[in-house]
Amino acid sequence: MTHQKTTTLIHHPYRAPAGFDAVPTGVFKASTVIFKDTAAMRSRDWKDRDAYTYGLHGTPTSMVLEERIATLEGGLQTLLVPSGLAAIAVVDMALLKSGDEVLIASNAYGPGKELALHELASWGITHRFYDAMSAQALNEAIGPTTKLVWLEAAGSITMEFPDLLGLVQVCKARGVLCAIDNTWGAGIAFDAFDLPGGLSVDICMQALTKFPSGGADVLMGSITTRDEALHLRLKATHMRMGWGVGLNDVEYVLRGLPSIEVRYSAHDRAARALAQWWSQQSEVTQVLHPALPDSPGHAHWKAVCNDQAAGLFSVVFDPRFSTAQVDAFVDALQLFKIGFSWAGPMSLAVPYDIQALRKDSTWRGTLVRFSMGLEAVEDLIADCAQALQALQALRR
Ligand SMILES: *Cc1c(COP(=O)(O)O)cnc(C)c1O
């Protein structure tokens, strides 16, 4: 019988040691892995998924998490790394060499762009930023040295949902590998390996720090593929860089994973309720949430997301409010804390200077990005209302 992926994440073929059975996976920790004899030691192969060689290359516990993330993403093989950013770095380092070019969406996750601007540049790897809303812009940006295209849906902070199908189609037509930062979709909102029209990305990267963990207490990243040769290329770099993960951290993510879909939809419902409320407020000129019809890329979101979205959105304050005034609004929030990341239990708000963030943007004013926690949404709405009153009092 085939099951939905959320069922498979829980009824996974993990077998506890003989004579013992329980719901959680056993946590096996090791640096040294003991070989039964010299012949076994001499014939070891890090590519062999059934043989253990050294703690850095995996234990039964990390391999269970790898299999479950592969299920979540709809892929075949997964590598674990110590953070989402490290996952981006492994993909870049494995697939690019001096003289190559990587294309990155202009609204992509900022630290991934910084990696290209500094480390990749110093290794002779060039990059270009492209407009993710236009498949034609990507097609024009691809040149003879382009070896990798990074996709991200929705875009970081400004939340535009890209023309994902058009972008993947261009990558396929031009024969360039494409990797998606799938942290927002989390393997729930859409299947990046099974997009409408039979389209598929080559690599799914995800910050497990966010939805798979859900606890705001662990950092981890994953790299998932469907192609064995591509997986082994990534795995070779992963191994040579020595980026293992701690088994206590793996345990946290294994514990968070069974509830990912219910948490994802709870964050989603809360974000839509608060985004609706914000669209009635005269202090803001735009609410950026892909499920809102006038948010950029709404039609693209509808085409791939099956009415699901991460619990994140941004509002653009009217330019009559200075950055200092918007900061005062954020400081006046009581339930929303100020801090990065998302998909944890506590709601967060961060102000951004939209002009500095996105040089190609036509918006003016200060933007505030909200990430929904799991508090009662009416309390979160009341919190925003009281902080807006504080902002209005400041203007008098
Ligand atoms: C958080 C995040 C990352 C990086 O994950 P870390 O584990 O914090 O390094 C990458 N991409 C996106 C879209 C993220 O939100």
The ligand as an SDF file (V2000), in Angstrom:
LIG
                    3D

 15 15  0  0  0  0  0  0  0  0999 V2000
   17.2770   30.0360    7.2560 C   0  0  0  0  0  0  0  0  0  0  0  0
   17.4370   29.8940    5.8080 C   0  0  0  0  0  0  0  0  0  0  0  0
   18.6230   29.3930    5.2590 C   0  0  0  0  0  0  0  0  0  0  0  0
   19.8340   29.0590    6.0860 C   0  0  0  0  0  0  0  0  0  0  0  0
   19.6110   28.1560    7.1080 O   0  0  0  0  0  0  0  0  0  0  0  0
   20.5510   28.1750    8.4080 P   0  0  0  0  0  0  0  0  0  0  0  0
   20.3450   26.8120    8.9780 O   0  0  0  0  0  0  0  0  0  0  0  0
   20.0780   29.2860    9.2730 O   0  0  0  0  0  0  0  0  0  0  0  0
   21.9630   28.3680    7.9230 O   0  0  0  0  0  0  0  0  0  0  0  0
   18.6920   29.2690    3.8930 C   0  0  0  0  0  0  0  0  0  0  0  0
   17.6670   29.6190    3.0920 N   0  0  0  0  0  0  0  0  0  0  0  0
   16.5220   30.1050    3.5790 C   0  0  0  0  0  0  0  0  0  0  0  0
   15.4260   30.4740    2.6430 C   0  0  0  0  0  0  0  0  0  0  0  0
   16.3770   30.2710    4.9490 C   0  0  0  0  0  0  0  0  0  0  0  0
   15.2340   30.7740    5.4300 O   0  0  0  0  0  0  0  0  0  0  0  0
  1  2  1  0
  2  3  1  0
  2 14  2  0
  3  4  1  0
  3 10  2  0
  4  5  1  0
  5  6  1  0
  6  7  2  0
  6  8  1  0
  6  9  1  0
 10 11  1  0
 11 12  2  0
 12 13  1  0
 12 14  1  0
 14 15  1  0
M  END
$$$$
